[in-house]
């Protein structure tokens, strides 16, 4: 006769949580530290006055948000 151990829901969820934490730890540990990727900036972000512009579309949005 074989005895079959019944897996409870609580035991299954605890095991799944432990496995996911261990997997995340392996992924973090396997990454090599290095230089971060350079941030690309557009000319619009560098030139003064090229950012936010009050257009008709923006004015319509502001008008729709007033109570």
mmCIF file of the N, C-alpha and C atoms, coordinates in Angstrom:
data_MODEL
# 
_entry.id   MODEL 
# 
loop_
_atom_site.group_PDB 
_atom_site.id 
_atom_site.type_symbol 
_atom_site.label_atom_id 
_atom_site.label_alt_id 
_atom_site.label_comp_id 
_atom_site.label_asym_id 
_atom_site.label_entity_id 
_atom_site.label_seq_id 
_atom_site.pdbx_PDB_ins_code 
_atom_site.Cartn_x 
_atom_site.Cartn_y 
_atom_site.Cartn_z 
_atom_site.occupancy 
_atom_site.B_iso_or_equiv 
_atom_site.pdbx_formal_charge 
_atom_site.auth_seq_id 
_atom_site.auth_comp_id 
_atom_site.auth_asym_id 
_atom_site.auth_atom_id 
_atom_site.pdbx_PDB_model_num 
ATOM 1   N N  . UNK A 1 1  ? 0.821   -1.171 0.000   1.00 0.00 ? 1  UNK A N  1 
ATOM 2   C CA . UNK A 1 1  ? 0.000   0.000  0.000   1.00 0.00 ? 1  UNK A CA 1 
ATOM 3   C C  . UNK A 1 1  ? 0.872   1.244  0.000   1.00 0.00 ? 1  UNK A C  1 
ATOM 4   N N  . UNK A 1 2  ? 0.474   2.208  -0.794  1.00 0.00 ? 2  UNK A N  1 
ATOM 5   C CA . UNK A 1 2  ? 1.213   3.468  -0.814  1.00 0.00 ? 2  UNK A CA 1 
ATOM 6   C C  . UNK A 1 2  ? 0.405   4.525  -0.102  1.00 0.00 ? 2  UNK A C  1 
ATOM 7   N N  . UNK A 1 3  ? 1.102   5.373  0.585   1.00 0.00 ? 3  UNK A N  1 
ATOM 8   C CA . UNK A 1 3  ? 0.427   6.487  1.247   1.00 0.00 ? 3  UNK A CA 1 
ATOM 9   C C  . UNK A 1 3  ? 0.656   7.736  0.424   1.00 0.00 ? 3  UNK A C  1 
ATOM 10  N N  . UNK A 1 4  ? -0.395  8.424  0.162   1.00 0.00 ? 4  UNK A N  1 
ATOM 11  C CA . UNK A 1 4  ? -0.327  9.632  -0.654  1.00 0.00 ? 4  UNK A CA 1 
ATOM 12  C C  . UNK A 1 4  ? -0.554  10.840 0.251   1.00 0.00 ? 4  UNK A C  1 
ATOM 13  N N  . UNK A 1 5  ? 0.406   11.744 0.276   1.00 0.00 ? 5  UNK A N  1 
ATOM 14  C CA . UNK A 1 5  ? 0.274   12.927 1.113   1.00 0.00 ? 5  UNK A CA 1 
ATOM 15  C C  . UNK A 1 5  ? -0.522  13.965 0.337   1.00 0.00 ? 5  UNK A C  1 
ATOM 16  N N  . UNK A 1 6  ? -1.511  14.515 0.975   1.00 0.00 ? 6  UNK A N  1 
ATOM 17  C CA . UNK A 1 6  ? -2.364  15.511 0.335   1.00 0.00 ? 6  UNK A CA 1 
ATOM 18  C C  . UNK A 1 6  ? -1.750  16.893 0.518   1.00 0.00 ? 6  UNK A C  1 
ATOM 19  N N  . UNK A 1 7  ? -1.621  17.615 -0.571  1.00 0.00 ? 7  UNK A N  1 
ATOM 20  C CA . UNK A 1 7  ? -1.037  18.951 -0.535  1.00 0.00 ? 7  UNK A CA 1 
ATOM 21  C C  . UNK A 1 7  ? -2.143  19.964 -0.253  1.00 0.00 ? 7  UNK A C  1 
ATOM 22  N N  . UNK A 1 8  ? -1.969  20.720 0.802   1.00 0.00 ? 8  UNK A N  1 
ATOM 23  C CA . UNK A 1 8  ? -2.982  21.711 1.152   1.00 0.00 ? 8  UNK A CA 1 
ATOM 24  C C  . UNK A 1 8  ? -2.753  22.993 0.352   1.00 0.00 ? 8  UNK A C  1 
ATOM 25  N N  . UNK A 1 9  ? -3.774  23.785 0.253   1.00 0.00 ? 9  UNK A N  1 
ATOM 26  C CA . UNK A 1 9  ? -3.672  25.051 -0.470  1.00 0.00 ? 9  UNK A CA 1 
ATOM 27  C C  . UNK A 1 9  ? -2.680  25.977 0.195   1.00 0.00 ? 9  UNK A C  1 
ATOM 28  N N  . UNK A 1 10 ? -2.691  26.042 1.501   1.00 0.00 ? 10 UNK A N  1 
ATOM 29  C CA . UNK A 1 10 ? -1.769  26.908 2.235   1.00 0.00 ? 10 UNK A CA 1 
ATOM 30  C C  . UNK A 1 10 ? -0.320  26.488 2.002   1.00 0.00 ? 10 UNK A C  1 
ATOM 31  N N  . UNK A 1 11 ? -0.064  25.196 2.030   1.00 0.00 ? 11 UNK A N  1 
ATOM 32  C CA . UNK A 1 11 ? 1.282   24.696 1.782   1.00 0.00 ? 11 UNK A CA 1 
ATOM 33  C C  . UNK A 1 11 ? 1.739   24.975 0.355   1.00 0.00 ? 11 UNK A C  1 
ATOM 34  N N  . UNK A 1 12 ? 0.815   24.821 -0.591  1.00 0.00 ? 12 UNK A N  1 
ATOM 35  C CA . UNK A 1 12 ? 1.145   25.100 -1.986  1.00 0.00 ? 12 UNK A CA 1 
ATOM 36  C C  . UNK A 1 12 ? 1.498   26.567 -2.186  1.00 0.00 ? 12 UNK A C  1 
ATOM 37  N N  . UNK A 1 13 ? 0.702   27.481 -1.638  1.00 0.00 ? 13 UNK A N  1 
ATOM 38  C CA . UNK A 1 13 ? 0.962   28.910 -1.802  1.00 0.00 ? 13 UNK A CA 1 
ATOM 39  C C  . UNK A 1 13 ? 2.251   29.330 -1.106  1.00 0.00 ? 13 UNK A C  1 
ATOM 40  N N  . UNK A 1 14 ? 2.541   28.745 0.038   1.00 0.00 ? 14 UNK A N  1 
ATOM 41  C CA . UNK A 1 14 ? 3.790   29.063 0.723   1.00 0.00 ? 14 UNK A CA 1 
ATOM 42  C C  . UNK A 1 14 ? 4.979   28.579 -0.098  1.00 0.00 ? 14 UNK A C  1 
ATOM 43  N N  . UNK A 1 15 ? 4.858   27.407 -0.674  1.00 0.00 ? 15 UNK A N  1 
ATOM 44  C CA . UNK A 1 15 ? 5.930   26.875 -1.510  1.00 0.00 ? 15 UNK A CA 1 
ATOM 45  C C  . UNK A 1 15 ? 6.120   27.697 -2.770  1.00 0.00 ? 15 UNK A C  1 
ATOM 46  N N  . UNK A 1 16 ? 5.017   28.100 -3.384  1.00 0.00 ? 16 UNK A N  1 
ATOM 47  C CA . UNK A 1 16 ? 5.109   28.915 -4.598  1.00 0.00 ? 16 UNK A CA 1 
ATOM 48  C C  . UNK A 1 16 ? 5.744   30.264 -4.291  1.00 0.00 ? 16 UNK A C  1 
ATOM 49  N N  . UNK A 1 17 ? 5.418   30.839 -3.158  1.00 0.00 ? 17 UNK A N  1 
ATOM 50  C CA . UNK A 1 17 ? 6.024   32.110 -2.768  1.00 0.00 ? 17 UNK A CA 1 
ATOM 51  C C  . UNK A 1 17 ? 7.508   31.968 -2.523  1.00 0.00 ? 17 UNK A C  1 
ATOM 52  N N  . UNK A 1 18 ? 7.900   30.894 -1.880  1.00 0.00 ? 18 UNK A N  1 
ATOM 53  C CA . UNK A 1 18 ? 9.325   30.661 -1.619  1.00 0.00 ? 18 UNK A CA 1 
ATOM 54  C C  . UNK A 1 18 ? 10.097  30.473 -2.913  1.00 0.00 ? 18 UNK A C  1 
ATOM 55  N N  . UNK A 1 19 ? 9.517   29.742 -3.851  1.00 0.00 ? 19 UNK A N  1 
ATOM 56  C CA . UNK A 1 19 ? 10.179  29.508 -5.131  1.00 0.00 ? 19 UNK A CA 1 
ATOM 57  C C  . UNK A 1 19 ? 10.321  30.812 -5.910  1.00 0.00 ? 19 UNK A C  1 
ATOM 58  N N  . UNK A 1 20 ? 9.301   31.662 -5.894  1.00 0.00 ? 20 UNK A N  1 
ATOM 59  C CA . UNK A 1 20 ? 9.382   32.919 -6.638  1.00 0.00 ? 20 UNK A CA 1 
ATOM 60  C C  . UNK A 1 20 ? 10.414  33.867 -6.016  1.00 0.00 ? 20 UNK A C  1 
ATOM 61  N N  . UNK A 1 21 ? 10.512  33.905 -4.705  1.00 0.00 ? 21 UNK A N  1 
ATOM 62  C CA . UNK A 1 21 ? 11.520  34.747 -4.047  1.00 0.00 ? 21 UNK A CA 1 
ATOM 63  C C  . UNK A 1 21 ? 12.921  34.232 -4.368  1.00 0.00 ? 21 UNK A C  1 
ATOM 64  N N  . UNK A 1 22 ? 13.090  32.925 -4.350  1.00 0.00 ? 22 UNK A N  1 
ATOM 65  C CA . UNK A 1 22 ? 14.394  32.352 -4.678  1.00 0.00 ? 22 UNK A CA 1 
ATOM 66  C C  . UNK A 1 22 ? 14.765  32.629 -6.128  1.00 0.00 ? 22 UNK A C  1 
ATOM 67  N N  . UNK A 1 23 ? 13.796  32.543 -7.028  1.00 0.00 ? 23 UNK A N  1 
ATOM 68  C CA . UNK A 1 23 ? 14.052  32.837 -8.443  1.00 0.00 ? 23 UNK A CA 1 
ATOM 69  C C  . UNK A 1 23 ? 14.446  34.284 -8.656  1.00 0.00 ? 23 UNK A C  1 
ATOM 70  N N  . UNK A 1 24 ? 13.782  35.197 -7.965  1.00 0.00 ? 24 UNK A N  1 
ATOM 71  C CA . UNK A 1 24 ? 14.126  36.612 -8.085  1.00 0.00 ? 24 UNK A CA 1 
ATOM 72  C C  . UNK A 1 24 ? 15.529  36.872 -7.546  1.00 0.00 ? 24 UNK A C  1 
ATOM 73  N N  . UNK A 1 25 ? 15.891  36.193 -6.474  1.00 0.00 ? 25 UNK A N  1 
ATOM 74  C CA . UNK A 1 25 ? 17.229  36.371 -5.905  1.00 0.00 ? 25 UNK A CA 1 
ATOM 75  C C  . UNK A 1 25 ? 18.296  35.877 -6.871  1.00 0.00 ? 25 UNK A C  1 
ATOM 76  N N  . UNK A 1 26 ? 18.017  34.783 -7.559  1.00 0.00 ? 26 UNK A N  1 
ATOM 77  C CA . UNK A 1 26 ? 18.972  34.260 -8.541  1.00 0.00 ? 26 UNK A CA 1 
ATOM 78  C C  . UNK A 1 26 ? 19.132  35.241 -9.695  1.00 0.00 ? 26 UNK A C  1 
ATOM 79  N N  . UNK A 1 27 ? 18.033  35.810 -10.165 1.00 0.00 ? 27 UNK A N  1 
ATOM 80  C CA . UNK A 1 27 ? 18.111  36.772 -11.266 1.00 0.00 ? 27 UNK A CA 1 
ATOM 81  C C  . UNK A 1 27 ? 18.912  38.007 -10.881 1.00 0.00 ? 27 UNK A C  1 
ATOM 82  N N  . UNK A 1 28 ? 18.690  38.515 -9.693  1.00 0.00 ? 28 UNK A N  1 
ATOM 83  C CA . UNK A 1 28 ? 19.413  39.712 -9.248  1.00 0.00 ? 28 UNK A CA 1 
ATOM 84  C C  . UNK A 1 28 ? 20.888  39.399 -9.064  1.00 0.00 ? 28 UNK A C  1 
ATOM 85  N N  . UNK A 1 29 ? 21.192  38.239 -8.523  1.00 0.00 ? 29 UNK A N  1 
ATOM 86  C CA . UNK A 1 29 ? 22.581  37.883 -8.275  1.00 0.00 ? 29 UNK A CA 1 
ATOM 87  C C  . UNK A 1 29 ? 23.345  37.612 -9.568  1.00 0.00 ? 29 UNK A C  1 
ATOM 88  N N  . UNK A 1 30 ? 22.648  37.193 -10.623 1.00 0.00 ? 30 UNK A N  1 
ATOM 89  C CA . UNK A 1 30 ? 23.332  36.849 -11.862 1.00 0.00 ? 30 UNK A CA 1 
ATOM 90  C C  . UNK A 1 30 ? 23.618  38.064 -12.742 1.00 0.00 ? 30 UNK A C  1 
ATOM 91  N N  . UNK A 1 31 ? 23.039  39.208 -12.437 1.00 0.00 ? 31 UNK A N  1 
ATOM 92  C CA . UNK A 1 31 ? 23.275  40.400 -13.246 1.00 0.00 ? 31 UNK A CA 1 
ATOM 93  C C  . UNK A 1 31 ? 24.627  40.999 -12.909 1.00 0.00 ? 31 UNK A C  1 
ATOM 94  N N  . UNK A 1 32 ? 25.351  41.371 -13.952 1.00 0.00 ? 32 UNK A N  1 
ATOM 95  C CA . UNK A 1 32 ? 26.664  41.980 -13.761 1.00 0.00 ? 32 UNK A CA 1 
ATOM 96  C C  . UNK A 1 32 ? 26.502  43.480 -13.588 1.00 0.00 ? 32 UNK A C  1 
ATOM 97  N N  . UNK A 1 33 ? 27.153  44.055 -12.578 1.00 0.00 ? 33 UNK A N  1 
ATOM 98  C CA . UNK A 1 33 ? 27.074  45.505 -12.426 1.00 0.00 ? 33 UNK A CA 1 
ATOM 99  C C  . UNK A 1 33 ? 27.889  46.178 -13.525 1.00 0.00 ? 33 UNK A C  1 
ATOM 100 N N  . UNK A 1 34 ? 27.424  47.267 -13.999 1.00 0.00 ? 34 UNK A N  1 
ATOM 101 C CA . UNK A 1 34 ? 28.136  47.982 -15.045 1.00 0.00 ? 34 UNK A CA 1 
ATOM 102 C C  . UNK A 1 34 ? 27.640  49.409 -15.131 1.00 0.00 ? 34 UNK A C  1 
ATOM 103 N N  . UNK A 1 35 ? 28.063  50.069 -16.173 1.00 0.00 ? 35 UNK A N  1 
ATOM 104 C CA . UNK A 1 35 ? 27.637  51.449 -16.373 1.00 0.00 ? 35 UNK A CA 1 
ATOM 105 C C  . UNK A 1 35 ? 26.174  51.475 -16.798 1.00 0.00 ? 35 UNK A C  1 
ATOM 106 N N  . UNK A 1 36 ? 25.410  52.438 -16.306 1.00 0.00 ? 36 UNK A N  1 
ATOM 107 C CA . UNK A 1 36 ? 24.042  52.568 -16.780 1.00 0.00 ? 36 UNK A CA 1 
ATOM 108 C C  . UNK A 1 36 ? 24.039  53.087 -18.218 1.00 0.00 ? 36 UNK A C  1 
ATOM 109 N N  . UNK A 1 37 ? 22.987  52.780 -18.931 1.00 0.00 ? 37 UNK A N  1 
ATOM 110 C CA . UNK A 1 37 ? 22.879  53.226 -20.317 1.00 0.00 ? 37 UNK A CA 1 
ATOM 111 C C  . UNK A 1 37 ? 22.781  54.750 -20.357 1.00 0.00 ? 37 UNK A C  1 
ATOM 112 N N  . UNK A 1 38 ? 23.423  55.398 -21.337 1.00 0.00 ? 38 UNK A N  1 
ATOM 113 C CA . UNK A 1 38 ? 23.332  56.852 -21.429 1.00 0.00 ? 38 UNK A CA 1 
ATOM 114 C C  . UNK A 1 38 ? 21.911  57.290 -21.774 1.00 0.00 ? 38 UNK A C  1 
ATOM 115 N N  . UNK A 1 39 ? 21.533  58.417 -21.227 1.00 0.00 ? 39 UNK A N  1 
ATOM 116 C CA . UNK A 1 39 ? 20.203  58.959 -21.458 1.00 0.00 ? 39 UNK A CA 1 
ATOM 117 C C  . UNK A 1 39 ? 20.254  59.853 -22.687 1.00 0.00 ? 39 UNK A C  1 
ATOM 118 N N  . UNK A 1 40 ? 19.387  59.563 -23.645 1.00 0.00 ? 40 UNK A N  1 
ATOM 119 C CA . UNK A 1 40 ? 19.339  60.375 -24.859 1.00 0.00 ? 40 UNK A CA 1 
ATOM 120 C C  . UNK A 1 40 ? 18.375  61.535 -24.641 1.00 0.00 ? 40 UNK A C  1 
ATOM 121 N N  . UNK A 1 41 ? 18.814  62.736 -24.969 1.00 0.00 ? 41 UNK A N  1 
ATOM 122 C CA . UNK A 1 41 ? 17.958  63.901 -24.855 1.00 0.00 ? 41 UNK A CA 1 
ATOM 123 C C  . UNK A 1 41 ? 17.703  64.458 -26.243 1.00 0.00 ? 41 UNK A C  1 
ATOM 124 N N  . UNK A 1 42 ? 16.513  64.929 -26.451 1.00 0.00 ? 42 UNK A N  1 
ATOM 125 C CA . UNK A 1 42 ? 16.185  65.503 -27.744 1.00 0.00 ? 42 UNK A CA 1 
ATOM 126 C C  . UNK A 1 42 ? 16.548  66.989 -27.756 1.00 0.00 ? 42 UNK A C  1 
ATOM 127 N N  . UNK A 1 43 ? 16.610  67.558 -28.947 1.00 0.00 ? 43 UNK A N  1 
ATOM 128 C CA . UNK A 1 43 ? 16.925  68.981 -29.048 1.00 0.00 ? 43 UNK A CA 1 
ATOM 129 C C  . UNK A 1 43 ? 15.834  69.830 -28.413 1.00 0.00 ? 43 UNK A C  1 
ATOM 130 N N  . UNK A 1 44 ? 14.581  69.339 -28.466 1.00 0.00 ? 44 UNK A N  1 
ATOM 131 C CA . UNK A 1 44 ? 13.475  70.092 -27.885 1.00 0.00 ? 44 UNK A CA 1 
ATOM 132 C C  . UNK A 1 44 ? 13.643  70.236 -26.374 1.00 0.00 ? 44 UNK A C  1 
ATOM 133 N N  . UNK A 1 45 ? 14.256  69.243 -25.738 1.00 0.00 ? 45 UNK A N  1 
ATOM 134 C CA . UNK A 1 45 ? 14.459  69.321 -24.297 1.00 0.00 ? 45 UNK A CA 1 
ATOM 135 C C  . UNK A 1 45 ? 15.601  70.258 -23.948 1.00 0.00 ? 45 UNK A C  1 
ATOM 136 N N  . UNK A 1 46 ? 16.520  70.497 -24.883 1.00 0.00 ? 46 UNK A N  1 
ATOM 137 C CA . UNK A 1 46 ? 17.684  71.333 -24.620 1.00 0.00 ? 46 UNK A CA 1 
ATOM 138 C C  . UNK A 1 46 ? 17.386  72.795 -24.926 1.00 0.00 ? 46 UNK A C  1 
ATOM 139 N N  . UNK A 1 47 ? 16.662  73.062 -26.007 1.00 0.00 ? 47 UNK A N  1 
ATOM 140 C CA . UNK A 1 47 ? 16.390  74.437 -26.424 1.00 0.00 ? 47 UNK A CA 1 
ATOM 141 C C  . UNK A 1 47 ? 15.386  75.082 -25.475 1.00 0.00 ? 47 UNK A C  1 
ATOM 142 N N  . UNK A 1 48 ? 15.652  76.303 -25.026 1.00 0.00 ? 48 UNK A N  1 
ATOM 143 C CA . UNK A 1 48 ? 14.702  76.974 -24.138 1.00 0.00 ? 48 UNK A CA 1 
ATOM 144 C C  . UNK A 1 48 ? 13.436  77.366 -24.897 1.00 0.00 ? 48 UNK A C  1 
ATOM 145 N N  . UNK A 1 49 ? 12.294  77.200 -24.249 1.00 0.00 ? 49 UNK A N  1 
ATOM 146 C CA . UNK A 1 49 ? 11.019  77.584 -24.839 1.00 0.00 ? 49 UNK A CA 1 
ATOM 147 C C  . UNK A 1 49 ? 10.451  76.558 -25.793 1.00 0.00 ? 49 UNK A C  1 
ATOM 148 N N  . UNK A 1 50 ? 11.086  75.400 -25.947 1.00 0.00 ? 50 UNK A N  1 
ATOM 149 C CA . UNK A 1 50 ? 10.592  74.401 -26.883 1.00 0.00 ? 50 UNK A CA 1 
ATOM 150 C C  . UNK A 1 50 ? 9.758   73.334 -26.191 1.00 0.00 ? 50 UNK A C  1 
ATOM 151 N N  . UNK A 1 51 ? 9.484   73.482 -24.918 1.00 0.00 ? 51 UNK A N  1 
ATOM 152 C CA . UNK A 1 51 ? 8.751   72.465 -24.164 1.00 0.00 ? 51 UNK A CA 1 
ATOM 153 C C  . UNK A 1 51 ? 7.248   72.663 -24.229 1.00 0.00 ? 51 UNK A C  1 
ATOM 154 N N  . UNK A 1 52 ? 6.658   72.995 -23.119 1.00 0.00 ? 52 UNK A N  1 
ATOM 155 C CA . UNK A 1 52 ? 5.212   73.133 -22.996 1.00 0.00 ? 52 UNK A CA 1 
ATOM 156 C C  . UNK A 1 52 ? 4.710   74.302 -23.829 1.00 0.00 ? 52 UNK A C  1 
ATOM 157 N N  . UNK A 1 53 ? 3.659   74.047 -24.593 1.00 0.00 ? 53 UNK A N  1 
ATOM 158 C CA . UNK A 1 53 ? 3.033   75.107 -25.380 1.00 0.00 ? 53 UNK A CA 1 
ATOM 159 C C  . UNK A 1 53 ? 1.541   75.062 -25.153 1.00 0.00 ? 53 UNK A C  1 
ATOM 160 N N  . UNK A 1 54 ? 0.951   76.224 -24.944 1.00 0.00 ? 54 UNK A N  1 
ATOM 161 C CA . UNK A 1 54 ? -0.479  76.315 -24.738 1.00 0.00 ? 54 UNK A CA 1 
ATOM 162 C C  . UNK A 1 54 ? -1.147  76.385 -26.105 1.00 0.00 ? 54 UNK A C  1 
ATOM 163 N N  . UNK A 1 55 ? -1.693  75.251 -26.535 1.00 0.00 ? 55 UNK A N  1 
ATOM 164 C CA . UNK A 1 55 ? -2.351  75.183 -27.836 1.00 0.00 ? 55 UNK A CA 1 
ATOM 165 C C  . UNK A 1 55 ? -3.855  75.124 -27.627 1.00 0.00 ? 55 UNK A C  1 
ATOM 166 N N  . UNK A 1 56 ? -4.583  75.154 -28.726 1.00 0.00 ? 56 UNK A N  1 
ATOM 167 C CA . UNK A 1 56 ? -6.041  75.080 -28.653 1.00 0.00 ? 56 UNK A CA 1 
ATOM 168 C C  . UNK A 1 56 ? -6.479  73.765 -28.011 1.00 0.00 ? 56 UNK A C  1 
ATOM 169 N N  . UNK A 1 57 ? -5.767  72.700 -28.306 1.00 0.00 ? 57 UNK A N  1 
ATOM 170 C CA . UNK A 1 57 ? -6.094  71.401 -27.721 1.00 0.00 ? 57 UNK A CA 1 
ATOM 171 C C  . UNK A 1 57 ? -5.946  71.426 -26.206 1.00 0.00 ? 57 UNK A C  1 
ATOM 172 N N  . UNK A 1 58 ? -4.893  72.047 -25.724 1.00 0.00 ? 58 UNK A N  1 
ATOM 173 C CA . UNK A 1 58 ? -4.647  72.129 -24.293 1.00 0.00 ? 58 UNK A CA 1 
ATOM 174 C C  . UNK A 1 58 ? -5.689  73.025 -23.633 1.00 0.00 ? 58 UNK A C  1 
ATOM 175 N N  . UNK A 1 59 ? -6.014  74.140 -24.281 1.00 0.00 ? 59 UNK A N  1 
ATOM 176 C CA . UNK A 1 59 ? -7.050  75.029 -23.722 1.00 0.00 ? 59 UNK A CA 1 
ATOM 177 C C  . UNK A 1 59 ? -8.390  74.316 -23.641 1.00 0.00 ? 59 UNK A C  1 
ATOM 178 N N  . UNK A 1 60 ? -8.737  73.501 -24.645 1.00 0.00 ? 60 UNK A N  1 
ATOM 179 C CA . UNK A 1 60 ? -9.990  72.754 -24.610 1.00 0.00 ? 60 UNK A CA 1 
ATOM 180 C C  . UNK A 1 60 ? -9.996  71.752 -23.450 1.00 0.00 ? 60 UNK A C  1 
ATOM 181 N N  . UNK A 1 61 ? -8.833  71.119 -23.212 1.00 0.00 ? 61 UNK A N  1 
ATOM 182 C CA . UNK A 1 61 ? -8.745  70.189 -22.094 1.00 0.00 ? 61 UNK A CA 1 
ATOM 183 C C  . UNK A 1 61 ? -8.938  70.922 -20.779 1.00 0.00 ? 61 UNK A C  1 
ATOM 184 N N  . UNK A 1 62 ? -8.267  72.049 -20.595 1.00 0.00 ? 62 UNK A N  1 
ATOM 185 C CA . UNK A 1 62 ? -8.414  72.817 -19.360 1.00 0.00 ? 62 UNK A CA 1 
ATOM 186 C C  . UNK A 1 62 ? -9.866  73.269 -19.172 1.00 0.00 ? 62 UNK A C  1 
ATOM 187 N N  . UNK A 1 63 ? -10.511 73.641 -20.244 1.00 0.00 ? 63 UNK A N  1 
ATOM 188 C CA . UNK A 1 63 ? -11.906 74.077 -20.154 1.00 0.00 ? 63 UNK A CA 1 
ATOM 189 C C  . UNK A 1 63 ? -12.801 72.913 -19.736 1.00 0.00 ? 63 UNK A C  1 
ATOM 190 N N  . UNK A 1 64 ? -12.492 71.693 -20.187 1.00 0.00 ? 64 UNK A N  1 
ATOM 191 C CA . UNK A 1 64 ? -13.324 70.535 -19.856 1.00 0.00 ? 64 UNK A CA 1 
ATOM 192 C C  . UNK A 1 64 ? -13.133 70.067 -18.411 1.00 0.00 ? 64 UNK A C  1 
ATOM 193 N N  . UNK A 1 65 ? -12.035 70.470 -17.762 1.00 0.00 ? 65 UNK A N  1 
ATOM 194 C CA . UNK A 1 65 ? -11.799 70.023 -16.391 1.00 0.00 ? 65 UNK A CA 1 
ATOM 195 C C  . UNK A 1 65 ? -12.347 70.976 -15.348 1.00 0.00 ? 65 UNK A C  1 
ATOM 196 N N  . UNK A 1 66 ? -12.804 72.138 -15.739 1.00 0.00 ? 66 UNK A N  1 
ATOM 197 C CA . UNK A 1 66 ? -13.341 73.068 -14.752 1.00 0.00 ? 66 UNK A CA 1 
ATOM 198 C C  . UNK A 1 66 ? -14.704 72.575 -14.282 1.00 0.00 ? 66 UNK A C  1 
ATOM 199 N N  . UNK A 1 67 ? -14.975 72.841 -13.017 1.00 0.00 ? 67 UNK A N  1 
ATOM 200 C CA . UNK A 1 67 ? -16.222 72.360 -12.426 1.00 0.00 ? 67 UNK A CA 1 
ATOM 201 C C  . UNK A 1 67 ? -17.248 73.431 -12.470 1.00 0.00 ? 67 UNK A C  1 
# 
